[in-house]
Amino acid sequence: MKALSEAEWNIMESLWEYSPKVGSQITADMVTRTGWSRSTTLTMLKRMSEKGLIACEDNGRMRT
């Protein structure tokens, strides 16, 4: 297994604080931690999900 990138670590640390989280919570956290925009954070979440690093679940209008 390949090591996590620094960007992936940032998201994992946010999730390790508590989870599940919805995308808006992670987005807000990443703005504070890294200055990332909403679209950057959502792109990272999508890529991490595709790699199997995180799991996302649809809950109506939100994904956790």
The first five atom37 places (N, CA, C, CB, O) and aatype in JSON, in Angstrom:
{
  "aatype": [12, 11, 0, 10, 15, 6, 0, 6, 17, 2, 9, 12, 6, 15, 10, 17, 6, 18, 15, 14, 11, 19, 7, 15, 5, 9, 16, 0, 3, 12, 19, 16, 1, 16, 7, 17, 15, 1, 15, 16, 16, 10, 16, 12, 10, 11, 1, 12, 15, 6, 11, 7, 10, 9, 0, 4, 6, 3, 2, 7, 1, 12, 1, 16],
  "atom_mask": [
    [1, 1, 1, 1, 1],
    [1, 1, 1, 1, 1],
    [1, 1, 1, 1, 1],
    [1, 1, 1, 1, 1],
    [1, 1, 1, 1, 1],
    [1, 1, 1, 1, 1],
    [1, 1, 1, 1, 1],
    [1, 1, 1, 1, 1],
    [1, 1, 1, 1, 1],
    [1, 1, 1, 1, 1],
    [1, 1, 1, 1, 1],
    [1, 1, 1, 1, 1],
    [1, 1, 1, 1, 1],
    [1, 1, 1, 1, 1],
    [1, 1, 1, 1, 1],
    [1, 1, 1, 1, 1],
    [1, 1, 1, 1, 1],
    [1, 1, 1, 1, 1],
    [1, 1, 1, 1, 1],
    [1, 1, 1, 1, 1],
    [1, 1, 1, 1, 1],
    [1, 1, 1, 1, 1],
    [1, 1, 1, 0, 1],
    [1, 1, 1, 1, 1],
    [1, 1, 1, 1, 1],
    [1, 1, 1, 1, 1],
    [1, 1, 1, 1, 1],
    [1, 1, 1, 1, 1],
    [1, 1, 1, 1, 1],
    [1, 1, 1, 1, 1],
    [1, 1, 1, 1, 1],
    [1, 1, 1, 1, 1],
    [1, 1, 1, 1, 1],
    [1, 1, 1, 1, 1],
    [1, 1, 1, 0, 1],
    [1, 1, 1, 1, 1],
    [1, 1, 1, 1, 1],
    [1, 1, 1, 1, 1],
    [1, 1, 1, 1, 1],
    [1, 1, 1, 1, 1],
    [1, 1, 1, 1, 1],
    [1, 1, 1, 1, 1],
    [1, 1, 1, 1, 1],
    [1, 1, 1, 1, 1],
    [1, 1, 1, 1, 1],
    [1, 1, 1, 1, 1],
    [1, 1, 1, 1, 1],
    [1, 1, 1, 1, 1],
    [1, 1, 1, 1, 1],
    [1, 1, 1, 1, 1],
    [1, 1, 1, 1, 1],
    [1, 1, 1, 0, 1],
    [1, 1, 1, 1, 1],
    [1, 1, 1, 1, 1],
    [1, 1, 1, 1, 1],
    [1, 1, 1, 1, 1],
    [1, 1, 1, 1, 1],
    [1, 1, 1, 1, 1],
    [1, 1, 1, 1, 1],
    [1, 1, 1, 0, 1],
    [1, 1, 1, 1, 1],
    [1, 1, 1, 1, 1],
    [1, 1, 1, 1, 1],
    [1, 1, 1, 1, 1]
  ],
  "atom_positions": [
    [[0.85, -1.19, 0.0], [0.0, 0.0, 0.0], [0.88, 1.24, 0.0], [-0.96, 0.01, 1.23], [1.89, 1.3, 0.71]],
    [[0.5, 2.2, -0.79], [1.22, 3.45, -0.9], [0.94, 4.33, 0.31], [0.84, 4.18, -2.2], [-0.17, 4.33, 0.85]],
    [[1.95, 5.08, 0.73], [1.8, 5.99, 1.87], [0.84, 7.13, 1.51], [3.17, 6.55, 2.31], [0.71, 7.5, 0.34]],
    [[0.19, 7.67, 2.52], [-0.71, 8.81, 2.31], [0.1, 10.06, 1.98], [-1.58, 9.05, 3.57], [1.19, 10.28, 2.5]],
    [[-0.46, 10.87, 1.09], [0.15, 12.17, 0.8], [-0.13, 13.12, 1.97], [-0.39, 12.77, -0.55], [-0.95, 12.83, 2.83]],
    [[0.57, 14.23, 1.98], [0.33, 15.23, 3.03], [-1.12, 15.72, 2.98], [1.3, 16.43, 2.87], [-1.74, 15.91, 4.03]],
    [[-1.65, 15.92, 1.79], [-3.03, 16.37, 1.64], [-4.0, 15.33, 2.21], [-3.35, 16.64, 0.15], [-4.95, 15.68, 2.9]],
    [[-3.75, 14.05, 1.92], [-4.6, 12.98, 2.46], [-4.51, 12.92, 3.97], [-4.21, 11.64, 1.85], [-5.51, 12.69, 4.64]],
    [[-3.31, 13.12, 4.51], [-3.15, 13.14, 5.97], [-3.99, 14.24, 6.61], [-1.67, 13.33, 6.33], [-4.59, 14.02, 7.66]],
    [[-4.02, 15.41, 5.98], [-4.83, 16.51, 6.52], [-6.28, 16.1, 6.69], [-4.73, 17.75, 5.62], [-6.9, 16.37, 7.71]],
    [[-6.82, 15.45, 5.68], [-8.22, 15.02, 5.75], [-8.38, 13.91, 6.78], [-8.71, 14.54, 4.37], [-9.34, 13.92, 7.55]],
    [[-7.47, 12.96, 6.8], [-7.56, 11.86, 7.77], [-7.52, 12.39, 9.2], [-6.41, 10.86, 7.55], [-8.27, 11.92, 10.06]],
    [[-6.66, 13.36, 9.46], [-6.59, 13.94, 10.81], [-7.92, 14.59, 11.19], [-5.45, 14.97, 10.89], [-8.35, 14.49, 12.34]],
    [[-8.55, 15.25, 10.24], [-9.85, 15.85, 10.5], [-10.87, 14.76, 10.85], [-10.33, 16.66, 9.28], [-11.65, 14.91, 11.79]],
    [[-10.86, 13.68, 10.09], [-11.82, 12.58, 10.34], [-11.51, 11.86, 11.64], [-11.8, 11.59, 9.18], [-12.43, 11.39, 12.32]],
    [[-10.25, 11.75, 12.0], [-9.88, 11.05, 13.23], [-10.32, 11.82, 14.48], [-8.37, 10.81, 13.27], [-10.52, 11.23, 15.54]],
    [[-10.48, 13.14, 14.36], [-10.94, 13.92, 15.51], [-12.33, 13.46, 15.92], [-10.96, 15.44, 15.17], [-12.61, 13.28, 17.1]],
    [[-13.18, 13.27, 14.96], [-14.48, 12.61, 15.15], [-15.07, 12.34, 13.78], [-15.46, 13.47, 16.03], [-14.86, 13.1, 12.83]],
    [[-15.8, 11.29, 13.7], [-16.5, 10.97, 12.46], [-17.69, 10.11, 12.81], [-15.57, 10.26, 11.44], [-17.7, 9.49, 13.88]],
    [[-18.69, 10.04, 11.98], [-18.69, 10.58, 10.63], [-18.87, 12.08, 10.62], [-19.77, 9.93, 9.82], [-19.39, 12.68, 11.57]],
    [[-18.42, 12.68, 9.55], [-18.6, 14.11, 9.29], [-19.26, 14.25, 7.93], [-17.24, 14.88, 9.35], [-19.09, 13.4, 7.06]],
    [[-20.01, 15.32, 7.77], [-20.55, 15.64, 6.45], [-19.53, 16.51, 5.71], [-21.94, 16.36, 6.55], [-18.65, 17.11, 6.32]],
    [[-19.67, 16.56, 4.4], [-18.72, 17.3, 3.58], [-18.52, 18.73, 4.02], [0.0, 0.0, 0.0], [-17.39, 19.23, 3.99]],
    [[-19.58, 19.41, 4.43], [-19.44, 20.82, 4.83], [-18.59, 20.96, 6.09], [-20.83, 21.44, 5.07], [-17.9, 21.97, 6.25]],
    [[-18.63, 19.98, 6.98], [-17.79, 20.02, 8.18], [-16.32, 19.85, 7.82], [-18.22, 18.93, 9.18], [-15.46, 20.55, 8.36]],
    [[-16.04, 18.92, 6.93], [-14.66, 18.71, 6.5], [-14.17, 19.93, 5.72], [-14.53, 17.42, 5.65], [-13.03, 20.36, 5.89]],
    [[-15.02, 20.48, 4.86], [-14.65, 21.66, 4.09], [-14.29, 22.82, 5.02], [-15.8, 22.08, 3.17], [-13.27, 23.48, 4.81]],
    [[-15.1, 23.06, 6.03], [-14.82, 24.14, 6.98], [-13.52, 23.87, 7.73], [-15.97, 24.29, 7.98], [-12.73, 24.79, 7.95]],
    [[-13.29, 22.64, 8.11], [-12.06, 22.29, 8.81], [-10.83, 22.49, 7.92], [-12.13, 20.83, 9.3], [-9.8, 22.97, 8.38]],
    [[-10.94, 22.13, 6.64], [-9.8, 22.26, 5.73], [-9.49, 23.71, 5.42], [-10.07, 21.5, 4.44], [-8.34, 24.06, 5.18]],
    [[-10.52, 24.57, 5.4], [-10.26, 26.01, 5.22], [-9.37, 26.5, 6.35], [-11.6, 26.83, 5.17], [-8.41, 27.24, 6.12]],
    [[-9.69, 26.1, 7.58], [-8.92, 26.52, 8.75], [-7.53, 25.91, 8.75], [-9.65, 26.14, 10.02], [-6.55, 26.61, 8.99]],
    [[-7.43, 24.62, 8.48], [-6.15, 23.91, 8.53], [-5.21, 24.25, 7.39], [-6.39, 22.44, 8.54], [-4.01, 24.43, 7.59]],
    [[-5.76, 24.34, 6.18], [-4.91, 24.42, 4.99], [-5.2, 25.6, 4.08], [-5.04, 23.17, 4.22], [-4.37, 25.93, 3.23]],
    [[-6.36, 26.23, 4.22], [-6.75, 27.3, 3.32], [-7.37, 26.79, 2.03], [0.0, 0.0, 0.0], [-7.59, 27.57, 1.09]],
    [[-7.66, 25.47, 1.96], [-8.25, 24.9, 0.76], [-9.64, 25.44, 0.51], [-8.29, 23.38, 0.86], [-10.37, 25.77, 1.44]],
    [[-9.99, 25.53, -0.76], [-11.36, 25.9, -1.14], [-12.27, 24.68, -0.98], [-11.4, 26.45, -2.61], [-11.81, 23.56, -0.79]],
    [[-13.56, 24.94, -1.08], [-14.55, 23.86, -0.99], [-14.31, 22.84, -2.1], [-15.99, 24.43, -1.09], [-14.34, 21.63, -1.84]],
    [[-14.07, 23.31, -3.32], [-13.91, 22.39, -4.44], [-12.66, 21.53, -4.29], [-13.86, 23.15, -5.75], [-12.67, 20.36, -4.66]],
    [[-11.58, 22.09, -3.76], [-10.37, 21.31, -3.53], [-10.63, 20.2, -2.53], [-9.22, 22.21, -3.04], [-10.23, 19.05, -2.74]],
    [[-11.31, 20.54, -1.44], [-11.61, 19.54, -0.42], [-12.5, 18.44, -0.97], [-12.27, 20.21, 0.79], [-12.25, 17.26, -0.74]],
    [[-13.55, 18.82, -1.69], [-14.45, 17.81, -2.24], [-13.75, 16.92, -3.27], [-15.66, 18.49, -2.88], [-14.04, 15.73, -3.35]],
    [[-12.85, 17.49, -4.05], [-12.07, 16.69, -4.99], [-11.2, 15.68, -4.24], [-11.19, 17.6, -5.89], [-11.13, 14.51, -4.62]],
    [[-10.56, 16.13, -3.18], [-9.72, 15.22, -2.38], [-10.57, 14.11, -1.77], [-8.99, 15.99, -1.26], [-10.15, 12.95, -1.77]],
    [[-11.74, 14.44, -1.25], [-12.62, 13.43, -0.67], [-13.04, 12.4, -1.72], [-13.86, 14.08, -0.05], [-13.07, 11.2, -1.45]],
    [[-13.36, 12.87, -2.92], [-13.75, 11.96, -4.0], [-12.61, 11.03, -4.35], [-14.2, 12.75, -5.24], [-12.81, 9.82, -4.48]],
    [[-11.41, 11.57, -4.51], [-10.24, 10.75, -4.85], [-9.93, 9.74, -3.75], [-9.03, 11.64, -5.09], [-9.6, 8.58, -4.04]],
    [[-10.03, 10.17, -2.51], [-9.74, 9.27, -1.39], [-10.77, 8.15, -1.32], [-9.71, 10.05, -0.06], [-10.45, 7.01, -0.99]],
    [[-12.01, 8.47, -1.63], [-13.06, 7.46, -1.66], [-12.8, 6.46, -2.78], [-14.44, 8.12, -1.84], [-12.95, 5.25, -2.58]],
    [[-12.41, 6.95, -3.94], [-12.11, 6.07, -5.08], [-10.93, 5.14, -4.79], [-11.81, 6.91, -6.33], [-10.88, 4.02, -5.28]],
    [[-9.97, 5.62, -3.99], [-8.81, 4.81, -3.6], [-9.14, 3.82, -2.5], [-7.67, 5.71, -3.16], [-8.35, 2.93, -2.2]],
    [[-10.31, 3.98, -1.89], [-10.69, 3.11, -0.79], [-10.13, 3.54, 0.56], [0.0, 0.0, 0.0], [-10.14, 2.77, 1.51]],
    [[-9.64, 4.77, 0.64], [-9.06, 5.27, 1.88], [-10.14, 5.7, 2.88], [-8.14, 6.44, 1.59], [-9.95, 5.62, 4.09]],
    [[-11.26, 6.17, 2.35], [-12.4, 6.56, 3.18], [-13.67, 6.0, 2.55], [-12.48, 8.12, 3.33], [-13.68, 5.64, 1.37]],
    [[-14.71, 5.94, 3.33], [-16.01, 5.5, 2.82], [-16.99, 6.66, 2.94], [-16.53, 4.25, 3.6], [-17.02, 7.36, 3.95]],
    [[-17.78, 6.85, 1.91], [-18.81, 7.89, 1.9], [-20.16, 7.23, 1.79], [-18.58, 8.9, 0.74], [-20.33, 6.22, 1.11]],
    [[-21.13, 7.83, 2.47], [-22.49, 7.31, 2.47], [-23.44, 8.45, 2.16], [-22.84, 6.64, 3.82], [-23.35, 9.52, 2.76]],
    [[-24.37, 8.23, 1.23], [-25.39, 9.24, 0.91], [-26.5, 9.2, 1.95], [-25.97, 9.02, -0.5], [-27.06, 8.15, 2.24]],
    [[-26.79, 10.36, 2.5], [-27.88, 10.51, 3.48], [-28.81, 11.61, 3.0], [-27.33, 10.82, 4.91], [-28.87, 12.68, 3.6]],
    [[-29.53, 11.34, 1.95], [-30.43, 12.36, 1.41], [-29.63, 13.42, 0.69], [0.0, 0.0, 0.0], [-28.99, 13.14, -0.32]],
    [[-29.66, 14.64, 1.2], [-28.95, 15.76, 0.56], [-27.47, 15.8, 0.92], [-29.59, 17.07, 0.95], [-26.7, 16.51, 0.27]],
    [[-27.06, 15.07, 1.94], [-25.68, 15.14, 2.4], [-24.97, 13.8, 2.27], [-25.63, 15.61, 3.84], [-25.6, 12.74, 2.25]],
    [[-23.66, 13.88, 2.19], [-22.83, 12.67, 2.21], [-22.01, 12.69, 3.5], [-21.9, 12.6, 0.94], [-21.45, 13.72, 3.88]],
    [[-21.95, 11.57, 4.16], [-21.13, 11.46, 5.37], [-19.99, 10.51, 5.1], [-21.96, 10.99, 6.58], [-19.16, 10.28, 5.98]]
  ]
}
